[in-house]
């Protein structure tokens, strides 16, 4: 019994901390947008600032780039349609199952030709179809989310590499202890250059 309680407490603690992760790395401030984690969810990182990974945060992150802003509008429109379709499909499924439960009267299942049975089955399958369309719509919207980030990053001028710094020459190594000293040889005296023939003597 104690082991079960310990496992339950440990599982609850893990679930509580599962959504608390954050990105420890901050990309350099070069004007580009990078993806990160903040509190267990996605976030957008740009120039040391964090934006929520939703339509509002993306709109503020790509402000000023017209092409990226167009992708943000497509993302918001697609997500709104996907959310509306999801709730419509969910409602249709719930209504279909409710009609199916009304087909049992006095403990007897009504035949498949009963109007409630037909309507219930139609609502359930229609709701499933609408929810599939909602998932496809959401996938297309997420593609516009990624396109907005990529288009914005492509419009940022490339980061100039730092100019090389000339390092001073290292000092000459000291002579080894015990090495014989080298005395330079004396230079021979310079010989006079003979005057060319036919020229008057000085």
C-alpha positions in Angstrom: 0.0 0.0 0.0 2.8 2.4 0.9 4.6 1.6 -2.4 1.4 2.5 -4.4 1.1 5.8 -2.5 4.8 6.6 -3.2 4.4 5.8 -6.9 1.3 8.0 -7.1 3.0 10.9 -5.4 6.1 10.5 -7.6 3.9 10.4 -10.7 2.0 13.5 -9.7 5.3 15.3 -9.0 6.6 14.3 -12.5 3.4 15.6 -14.1 3.6 18.8 -12.2 7.2 19.5 -13.3 6.7 18.3 -16.9 5.5 21.7 -18.1 8.1 23.7 -16.3 11.0 23.3 -18.7 12.6 26.4 -20.3 15.3 27.0 -22.8 18.6 27.8 -21.1 20.3 28.9 -24.4 19.7 32.4 -25.7 20.7 32.9 -29.4 22.8 35.9 -30.4 21.0 39.2 -31.1 21.3 39.2 -34.9 17.7 40.1 -35.6 16.6 36.6 -36.5 13.8 34.6 -34.9 14.6 31.3 -33.2 12.3 28.7 -31.5 12.7 28.0 -27.8 10.9 26.6 -24.7 9.3 28.7 -22.0 7.4 27.0 -19.2 7.0 23.8 -21.1 5.5 25.5 -24.2 7.0 26.9 -27.4 8.3 30.5 -27.5 9.9 32.8 -30.1 13.3 34.3 -29.3 14.5 37.5 -31.0 17.2 39.9 -29.9 17.1 38.7 -26.4 13.3 39.0 -26.1 10.8 36.2 -25.8 7.4 36.1 -27.6 4.5 33.7 -27.3 4.4 31.1 -30.1 0.9 32.2 -31.2 -0.6 34.5 -33.7 -0.1 37.6 -31.6 3.5 36.9 -30.6 4.4 36.0 -34.1 2.8 39.2 -35.4 4.9 41.3 -33.1 8.1 39.3 -33.9 7.9 39.7 -37.7 6.5 43.3 -37.6 7.9 45.3 -40.5 8.2 42.4 -43.0 5.2 42.5 -45.3 5.6 39.0 -46.7 6.0 37.5 -43.3 3.0 39.5 -42.0 0.9 38.0 -44.8 1.8 34.5 -43.7 0.8 35.4 -40.1 -2.6 36.5 -41.3 -3.0 33.2 -43.2 -1.9 31.3 -40.0 -4.5 33.2 -37.9 -7.3 32.7 -40.4 -6.5 28.9 -40.8 -6.3 28.4 -37.0 -9.7 30.2 -36.5 -11.3 28.0 -39.1 -9.7 24.8 -37.7 -10.9 25.7 -34.1 -14.4 26.4 -35.3 -14.5 23.2 -37.3 -13.2 21.2 -34.4 -16.0 22.4 -32.1 -18.7 21.8 -34.7 -17.4 18.3 -35.3 -17.3 17.6 -31.6 -20.8 18.9 -31.1 -22.1 16.8 -33.9 -20.5 13.7 -32.4 -22.0 14.4 -29.0 -25.4 14.9 -30.5 -25.1 11.7 -32.5 -24.2 9.7 -29.4 -27.1 11.3 -27.5 -29.5 10.2 -30.2 -28.0 6.7 -30.1 -28.8 6.5 -26.4 -32.4 7.4 -27.0 -32.9 4.4 -29.3 -33.2 2.0 -26.4 -36.7 2.0 -25.1 -37.9 -0.3 -22.4 -34.6 -2.2 -22.7 -35.2 -2.9 -26.4 -32.8 -1.7 -29.1 -34.6 0.1 -31.9 -33.9 -1.2 -35.4 -31.3 0.4 -37.6 -34.0 2.0 -39.7 -35.3 4.0 -36.8 -35.0 7.8 -37.5 -33.0 8.4 -34.3 -30.6 5.6 -35.2 -30.0 6.9 -38.7 -29.7 10.5 -37.5 -27.3 9.5 -34.7 -25.0 7.5 -37.0 -25.0 10.4 -39.5 -24.1 12.9 -36.9 -21.3 10.8 -35.5 -19.7 10.1 -38.9 -20.3 13.7 -39.9 -18.6 15.0 -36.8 -15.6 12.7 -37.3 -15.3 14.0 -40.9 -15.4 17.6 -39.8 -12.8 17.0 -37.1 -10.5 15.4 -39.8 -11.0 18.5 -41.9 -10.2 20.6 -38.8 -6.9 18.7 -38.3 -5.9 19.2 -42.0 -6.8 22.9 -41.7 -4.6 23.2 -38.6 -1.7 21.5 -40.3 -1.8 24.0 -43.2 -2.0 26.9 -40.7 1.1 25.6 -38.9 2.9 25.6 -42.3 2.2 29.3 -42.6 3.6 29.8 -39.0 6.9 28.3 -40.1 6.9 30.2 -43.4 6.5 33.5 -41.5 9.6 32.8 -39.5 11.6 31.6 -42.4 10.6 34.5 -44.7 11.4 37.0 -41.9 14.8 35.4 -41.2 15.6 35.5 -44.9 15.0 39.3 -44.9 17.5 39.9 -42.1 20.9 41.1 -43.5 23.7 38.6 -42.9 25.7 38.9 -39.8 29.1 40.5 -40.5 32.0 38.5 -39.1 34.1 40.3 -36.6 37.3 42.0 -37.9 40.5 40.0 -37.2 42.6 41.3 -34.3 46.3 41.4 -34.9 48.0 39.7 -32.0 51.5 40.9 -31.0 54.5 38.8 -31.9 55.6 36.5 -29.2 58.9 37.4 -27.5 62.0 35.5 -28.5 62.6 32.4 -26.3 65.4 32.9 -23.7 68.7 31.0 -24.4 68.9 27.6 -23.0 71.0 27.1 -19.9 74.4 25.6 -20.6 74.2 26.3 -24.4 77.6 27.5 -25.8 77.7 31.2 -26.7 78.1 31.9 -30.3 80.6 34.8 -31.0 80.0 36.5 -34.4 83.0 36.5 -36.7 84.7 39.8 -37.5 83.9 41.2 -40.8 86.7 41.6 -43.4 87.7 45.2 -44.3 86.1 46.5 -47.5 88.4 46.4 -50.5 88.8 49.5 -52.7 86.9 49.3 -56.0 89.4 49.8 -58.9 88.7 52.7 -61.2 87.7 51.9 -64.7 90.4 52.0 -67.3 90.8 55.2 -69.3 89.5 57.5 -66.6 91.8 60.2 -65.2 93.5 59.4 -61.9 92.3 61.5 -59.0 
